[in-house]
Each structure stands twice: as C-alpha cells, then as structure tokens.
Amino acid sequence: MSASGRKRTLQYDQERRLVCRTTDVLAQSRIR
C-alpha cells in the first residue's frame, strides 16, 4: 500500500468516526 493511500484511508476513518459521533449525539438528543 502506498503512503498516499494509507493517508487517504486514515482520513476516511477519521471522517467516519466523526460522522458516527455526530449521529450518536443526534440520537441521544432525540431520545431526550
């Protein structure tokens, strides 16, 4: 795997984690 590919995967992983956290917060506020 190339360095640029690894960097892209890392960035994608961070974005996915951020999206998961955002949906979690939205779901919690909706439950309340």
C-alpha positions, 0 to 999 in steps of 0.5 A, spaced: 500 500 500 502 506 498 503 512 503 498 516 499 493 511 500 494 509 507 493 517 508 487 517 504 484 511 508 486 514 515 482 520 513 476 516 511 476 513 518 477 519 521 471 522 517 467 516 519 468 516 526 466 523 526 460 522 522 458 516 527 459 521 533 455 526 530 449 521 529 450 518 536 449 525 539 443 526 534 440 520 537 441 521 544 438 528 543 432 525 540 431 520 545 431 526 550 
